[in-house]
Structures are given as C-alpha cells and as structure tokens.
Amino acid sequence: MLLIRFCFCIQIILVASLAMPMPHALAQVDKGDQPGLIPDAADEELSPEFARQMVSYRTSEAPGTIIVHTSERFLYVIQPNGRAIRYGIGVGRDGFQWQGLLRITRKQEWPDWIPPHEMIERQPYLPRFMAGGPGNPLGARALYLGNTVYRIHGTNAPQTIGTAVSSGCFRLINPDVIDLYDRIPVGTKVIVRQQPEL
C-alpha cells in the first residue's frame, strides 16, 4: 500500500511540473544558434531580396573592401566602376549590434565553434565545444574580424538571413560564405555601419 501511495505521489509531482512554466533560461532558446541542425539544400534558397547579386554602389572605398550595413541586412564587397557584390546577411539582435573598422585577421574552413563565456552565461544549454561540420552554427566558413569575438560566417540556420538574431556576428548562407571566403584575403578592410551613407 505504501508503494502505491509513493508511485501516486510521484505521478502527481510529474504532472504538476509539466504544468509549471519553464525556467527563464530554458524558455528563451536563441533560434539563431541551433547546434546540430543540418540545413536542407532547399532551406538555402533565399528570397530574391537577399540573394547574392551585383548592384550599383557609390563609395570612395577601394575595390575589395567589405562594407556591412546592419540596418539593411546586407554585406557588400566593393568592385571597380561603382559596383558591388551584395550578400543578404543575418546580424546582431538588439543590444548586440556594433559599428567600426576592422580587418580580416584569419580565415577558416568548417570552423570549430567554442561559444564565448558571455554567450554561455546567457544560454547555458549551449555546448562548450562543437567540431566543424554541417550541423555547426558557424557553417562552412568563417572570416575572423580583428582580435574580437566577431566573425563573418556561414550558418546552419539559413532562415535567419535578413533577421537580427546573432550575438554580433554576421551570417550568410553557406554557398554565399564560401563565395565570399574565396574572394577575400586576410587583411581585407571591413567597415561595419548601422546606417548607410547618404
């Protein structure tokens, strides 16, 4: 009889715990970082607005320079004759956007992911290390910005292109980040702007 009461009490506790709200840390899963998710090729089909394309772009910056417009969700690689290659990107969410001038200091194919300590504090469910590969949130390539924790990288969550969900990095679909990686040498100047120049 005692065993039956004990089992009944356990069942009541389990049912009650399912009805309670989730802890804050578990309830706020960052949809931008989905470790282990492997995107389907169809997922990397962007809307025409964010598809890679050649566009007109007036600037005094030298060809090869990268200019990121976070408010527009575009990254531009300056080309000769007033042109630029434009890529759709995902950017930092509110409170994680920044601007400045840096250089590409390192490049990596299929980079490993070690979330920074600050990210682990905000999202304690994240892995402490994840080897490079299709399910890695850094995607197929990463271009490291200065001595910061920020990168231009691929993503295993292509639906985040055009949104503000990251912790300050700029993400592209994997085919686009591979294209960018092949064009851009270490040392390339990167200008990050919140608003486009008038």
C-alpha positions as CSV (number, residue, x, y, z in Angstrom):
1,M,0.0,0.0,0.0
2,L,2.9,2.4,0.9
3,L,4.5,1.7,-2.5
4,I,1.2,2.5,-4.3
5,R,0.9,5.8,-2.4
6,F,4.6,6.7,-3.3
7,C,4.0,6.0,-7.0
8,F,0.8,8.0,-7.0
9,C,2.7,11.0,-5.3
10,I,5.4,10.8,-7.9
11,Q,2.8,10.9,-10.7
12,I,1.2,14.0,-9.2
13,I,4.6,15.7,-8.9
14,L,5.4,14.9,-12.6
15,V,2.0,16.2,-13.8
16,A,2.3,19.4,-11.7
17,S,5.9,20.0,-13.0
18,L,4.7,19.8,-16.6
19,A,2.0,22.4,-15.9
20,M,4.5,24.9,-14.4
21,P,6.2,27.5,-16.7
22,M,9.7,26.6,-17.9
23,P,12.7,28.3,-16.2
24,H,13.7,31.5,-17.9
25,A,17.0,30.1,-19.3
26,L,15.2,27.2,-21.0
27,A,12.3,29.2,-22.3
28,Q,14.4,31.7,-24.2
29,V,16.1,29.5,-26.7
30,D,18.0,31.6,-29.3
31,K,16.6,30.5,-32.6
32,G,19.8,31.8,-34.3
33,D,22.1,29.2,-32.8
34,Q,20.8,25.6,-33.4
35,P,23.7,23.3,-32.7
36,G,23.4,20.0,-34.6
37,L,20.8,21.2,-37.1
38,I,21.8,20.3,-40.7
39,P,20.1,22.5,-43.2
40,D,18.4,21.1,-46.3
41,A,19.6,22.4,-49.6
42,A,16.2,23.9,-50.2
43,D,16.5,25.9,-47.0
44,E,19.3,27.9,-48.6
45,E,17.1,29.3,-51.3
46,L,16.8,32.9,-50.3
47,S,14.1,35.4,-51.2
48,P,15.2,37.5,-54.2
49,E,15.8,40.4,-51.9
50,F,18.6,38.6,-50.1
51,A,20.1,36.6,-52.9
52,R,23.7,37.3,-53.9
53,Q,23.8,39.8,-56.8
54,M,25.8,42.5,-58.4
55,V,24.5,46.0,-57.6
56,S,25.4,49.7,-58.2
57,Y,27.2,51.1,-55.2
58,R,28.9,54.5,-54.9
59,T,31.8,54.7,-52.5
60,S,35.3,56.1,-52.2
61,E,36.5,52.8,-50.7
62,A,38.9,50.7,-52.7
63,P,37.7,47.5,-54.6
64,G,37.9,44.5,-52.3
65,T,36.7,46.4,-49.2
66,I,33.8,44.8,-47.3
67,I,31.1,47.2,-46.1
68,V,28.3,45.8,-43.8
69,H,25.0,47.7,-43.4
70,T,23.4,46.1,-40.4
71,S,20.1,48.1,-40.7
72,E,19.7,46.9,-44.3
73,R,20.9,43.3,-43.6
74,F,23.4,43.4,-46.5
75,L,27.2,42.9,-46.8
76,Y,28.8,44.5,-49.9
77,V,32.2,43.6,-51.5
78,I,33.3,46.7,-53.4
79,Q,34.1,46.1,-57.1
80,P,35.5,48.5,-59.7
81,N,33.4,51.0,-61.6
82,G,30.8,51.8,-58.9
83,R,29.6,48.2,-58.4
84,A,29.5,45.8,-55.5
85,I,28.6,42.2,-54.9
86,R,25.7,42.3,-52.4
87,Y,25.0,39.4,-50.0
88,G,22.0,39.0,-47.7
89,I,23.1,38.6,-44.0
90,G,21.8,38.0,-40.5
91,V,23.0,40.5,-37.9
92,G,23.2,41.0,-34.2
93,R,20.0,41.3,-32.2
94,D,19.1,44.4,-30.2
95,G,21.9,45.2,-27.8
96,F,24.5,43.2,-29.8
97,Q,24.8,45.5,-32.9
98,W,28.0,47.5,-33.3
99,Q,29.9,49.5,-35.9
100,G,33.5,50.2,-36.6
101,L,36.5,49.4,-38.8
102,L,38.4,46.1,-38.6
103,R,40.4,43.8,-40.8
104,I,40.0,40.1,-41.6
105,T,42.7,38.5,-39.4
106,R,42.1,34.9,-40.1
107,K,40.0,32.5,-42.3
108,Q,38.9,29.0,-41.5
109,E,37.1,26.3,-43.5
110,W,34.5,24.4,-41.4
111,P,35.5,26.1,-38.2
112,D,35.0,24.6,-34.8
113,W,32.7,26.5,-32.5
114,I,33.6,27.5,-29.0
115,P,30.8,29.8,-27.7
116,P,32.3,32.7,-25.7
117,H,31.9,32.8,-22.0
118,E,29.4,35.6,-22.2
119,M,27.2,33.6,-24.6
120,I,27.3,30.6,-22.3
121,E,26.2,32.8,-19.4
122,R,23.1,33.9,-21.5
123,Q,22.4,30.5,-23.0
124,P,23.8,27.8,-20.6
125,Y,22.3,25.0,-22.7
126,L,24.8,25.6,-25.5
127,P,27.6,23.1,-26.0
128,R,31.1,24.2,-24.8
129,F,32.7,23.0,-28.0
130,M,31.4,21.8,-31.3
131,A,33.6,20.4,-34.1
132,G,33.2,22.0,-37.6
133,G,30.7,20.4,-39.9
134,P,27.3,20.8,-41.5
135,G,25.5,21.0,-38.1
136,N,27.8,23.6,-36.7
137,P,26.3,27.1,-36.2
138,L,29.4,28.7,-37.8
139,G,28.6,27.0,-41.1
140,A,31.0,26.2,-43.9
141,R,33.5,29.1,-43.5
142,A,34.5,31.9,-41.0
143,L,36.3,35.1,-41.5
144,Y,37.5,36.5,-38.2
145,L,37.3,40.2,-37.5
146,G,40.3,41.8,-35.8
147,N,41.0,40.5,-32.3
148,T,37.3,40.5,-31.4
149,V,34.9,37.5,-30.9
150,Y,33.0,38.6,-34.0
151,R,33.1,36.8,-37.4
152,I,31.5,36.8,-40.8
153,H,30.5,33.2,-41.1
154,G,28.1,30.7,-42.6
155,T,25.1,29.3,-40.8
156,N,23.2,26.0,-40.3
157,A,20.0,28.2,-39.9
158,P,19.5,29.8,-43.3
159,Q,16.1,31.1,-42.3
160,T,17.8,33.7,-40.1
161,I,19.2,35.6,-43.1
162,G,17.6,39.0,-43.1
163,T,16.9,38.9,-39.3
164,A,18.6,40.2,-36.2
165,V,19.3,37.1,-34.0
166,S,23.1,36.7,-33.5
167,S,25.3,37.8,-30.7
168,G,27.1,40.3,-33.0
169,C,28.4,38.2,-35.8
170,F,27.3,38.4,-39.5
171,R,26.0,35.2,-41.0
172,L,25.5,34.2,-44.6
173,I,24.1,31.1,-46.2
174,N,26.8,28.5,-46.8
175,P,27.0,28.9,-50.6
176,D,27.4,32.7,-50.1
177,V,30.0,32.5,-47.3
178,I,32.1,30.0,-49.5
179,D,31.9,32.5,-52.4
180,L,33.0,35.4,-50.1
181,Y,35.7,33.3,-48.5
182,D,37.2,32.5,-51.9
183,R,37.2,36.2,-52.9
184,I,38.6,37.8,-49.7
185,P,42.2,37.6,-48.5
186,V,43.4,38.0,-44.9
187,G,44.0,41.7,-44.3
188,T,40.8,42.9,-46.1
189,K,39.3,46.1,-44.6
190,V,35.8,45.6,-43.1
191,I,33.6,48.6,-42.4
192,V,30.5,48.0,-40.3
193,R,27.8,50.7,-40.4
194,Q,24.5,50.9,-38.6
195,Q,23.1,53.2,-41.3
196,P,24.1,53.6,-44.9
197,E,26.0,56.7,-46.0
198,L,23.8,59.4,-47.6
